[in-house]
């Protein structure tokens, strides 16, 4: 969940929160693990997200191209890409090979 969702004045779903969730979902699908696999306590994950930290790049067969594609999804809300700009930047036929 995007960090802004935890603040009462900003806690409304938006396209920006969807983009944040999209990046996390891609990471989880590609690795088979939640975005913060080393943090076992849910409250600690919440604190981590609210402090502006984003998931670490997974080790192993995670391509540079895929990491560059999803990392901006966790930027601060004003710097986060829109889903439209993401789609234009990563047009169909663009290979996100991970070796998996």
C-alpha positions in Angstrom: 0.0 0.0 0.0 1.3 3.4 -0.9 2.6 5.5 2.0 0.1 8.3 1.4 -2.7 5.9 2.2 -1.7 5.9 5.9 -2.3 9.6 6.3 -5.9 10.7 7.1 -5.8 13.7 4.7 -4.5 11.7 1.8 -5.9 8.3 2.4 -8.0 8.1 -0.7 -7.2 5.6 -3.5 -5.9 7.3 -6.7 -4.1 6.5 -9.9 -0.8 7.2 -8.1 -1.6 4.7 -5.3 -2.5 2.2 -8.0 0.9 2.7 -9.7 2.6 2.1 -6.3 0.7 -1.1 -5.9 1.4 -2.1 -9.4 5.2 -1.9 -8.8 4.8 -4.0 -5.7 2.6 -6.5 -7.5 5.1 -6.9 -10.3 7.9 -7.4 -7.8 5.9 -10.1 -5.9 4.9 -11.9 -9.1 8.5 -12.0 -10.4 10.1 -13.0 -7.1 7.3 -15.1 -5.5 7.9 -13.0 -2.3 6.3 -10.0 -0.6 8.1 -6.7 -1.3 9.8 -6.7 2.2 10.7 -10.4 2.7 13.2 -9.7 5.4 10.8 -7.8 7.6 8.6 -10.3 9.4 6.5 -7.9 11.6 3.6 -6.1 9.8 4.0 -3.0 12.0 7.7 -2.8 11.0 6.7 -3.0 7.3 4.2 -0.2 7.8 6.8 2.0 9.5 9.2 1.2 6.7 6.7 2.2 4.0 5.6 5.3 5.8 9.2 6.5 6.2 9.5 6.5 2.4 11.6 3.4 2.0 11.0 1.3 -1.0 11.6 -2.4 -1.6 15.2 -3.5 -2.2 16.2 -4.9 -5.4 16.0 -8.7 -5.2 19.1 -10.8 -5.7 19.4 -13.4 -8.4 17.9 -13.3 -11.9 16.1 -10.0 -11.7 17.0 -8.0 -14.8 18.3 -4.4 -14.7 15.6 -3.5 -17.2 12.7 -4.7 -15.1 14.2 -3.1 -11.9 14.5 0.3 -13.8 10.8 -0.1 -15.0 9.3 -0.7 -11.5 11.5 1.3 -9.2 9.8 4.7 -10.2 6.5 3.2 -9.1 7.6 3.7 -5.5 8.8 7.3 -5.9 7.1 10.1 -3.8 3.7 10.8 -5.2 4.7 13.9 -7.1 7.5 12.0 -9.0 5.6 8.8 -9.5 4.8 7.9 -13.2 1.2 7.8 -14.4 0.1 4.5 -15.7 -0.2 6.1 -19.1 3.4 7.3 -19.1 4.5 3.9 -17.9 2.6 2.2 -20.7 4.1 4.5 -23.3 7.6 4.0 -21.9 7.3 0.2 -21.8 5.5 -0.4 -25.1 4.3 -3.9 -26.1 7.1 -6.0 -27.4 9.5 -4.6 -24.8 11.2 -7.6 -23.3 11.5 -7.8 -19.5 13.5 -10.9 -19.4 14.4 -12.1 -16.0 15.9 -15.5 -16.8 13.2 -17.2 -14.8 
